[in-house]
């Protein structure tokens, strides 16, 4: 697991691809939780992922910090 990507998610940074409408982020309610969940958003669909799975998805899709159409640069 990439610690840098995990820390970006924990800091509320939204990682994504605006062209494909794919975003991964951690909602503020998950901060400080032992096993935090993240959200993977693709178009209008949303899926919950454990942080380890979210990090692997970010790496596989080569997602970068972006501006989310609704939330902006940060999830909280």
For each residue, the residues with C-beta under 8 A, 3 or more apart:
1: 5 6 52 55 56
2: 5 6 55 58 59
3: 6 7
4: 7 8
5: 1 2 8 9 15 55 58 59
6: 1 2 3 9 10 51 55
7: 3 4 10 11
8: 4 5 11 13 15 65
9: 5 6 12 13 15 24 25 26 38 51 54 55 58
10: 6 7 26 31 36 51
11: 7 8 74
12: 9 25 26 28 74 75 76
13: 8 9 25 65 73 74 75
14: 23 24 25 65 66 67 68 71 72 73 74 75
15: 5 8 9 23 24 25 58 63 64 65 66
16: 22 23 24 25 41 63 64 66 68
17: 20 21 22 23 61 62 63 64 66
18: 21 66 67 69
19:
20: 17 42
21: 17 18 41 42 43
22: 16 17 40 41 42 61 63
23: 14 15 16 17 39 40 41 42 63 66 68
24: 9 14 15 16 38 39 40 41 49 54 57 58 63
25: 9 12 13 14 15 16 38 39 41 68 71 75
26: 9 10 12 30 31 36 37 38 39 51 54 75
27: 30 37 39 75 76
28: 12 31 75 76
29:
30: 26 27 33 36 37 38
31: 10 26 28 36 76
32:
33: 30 36 37
34:
35: 50 51
36: 10 26 30 31 33 50 51
37: 26 27 30 33 48 49 50 51
38: 9 24 25 26 30 48 49 50 51 53 54
39: 23 24 25 26 27 46 47 48 49
40: 22 23 24 46 47 48 49 54 57
41: 16 21 22 23 24 25 45 46 47
42: 20 21 22 23 45 47
43: 21
44:
45: 41 42
46: 39 40 41
47: 39 40 41 42
48: 37 38 39 40
49: 24 37 38 39 40 53 54 57
50: 35 36 37 38 53 54
51: 6 9 10 26 35 36 37 38 54 55
52: 1 55 56
53: 38 49 50 56 57
54: 9 24 26 38 40 49 50 51 57 58
55: 1 2 5 6 9 51 52 58 59
56: 1 52 53 59 60
57: 24 40 49 53 54 60 61 63
58: 2 5 9 15 24 54 55 61 63
59: 2 5 55 56 62
60: 56 57
61: 17 22 57 58
62: 17 59
63: 15 16 17 22 23 24 57 58 66
64: 15 16 17
65: 8 13 14 15 73
66: 14 15 16 17 18 23 63 73
67: 14 18 72 73
68: 14 16 23 25 71 72 73 75
69: 18
70:
71: 14 25 68 74 75
72: 14 67 68
73: 13 14 65 66 67 68
74: 11 12 13 14 71
75: 12 13 14 25 26 27 28 68 71
76: 12 27 28 31
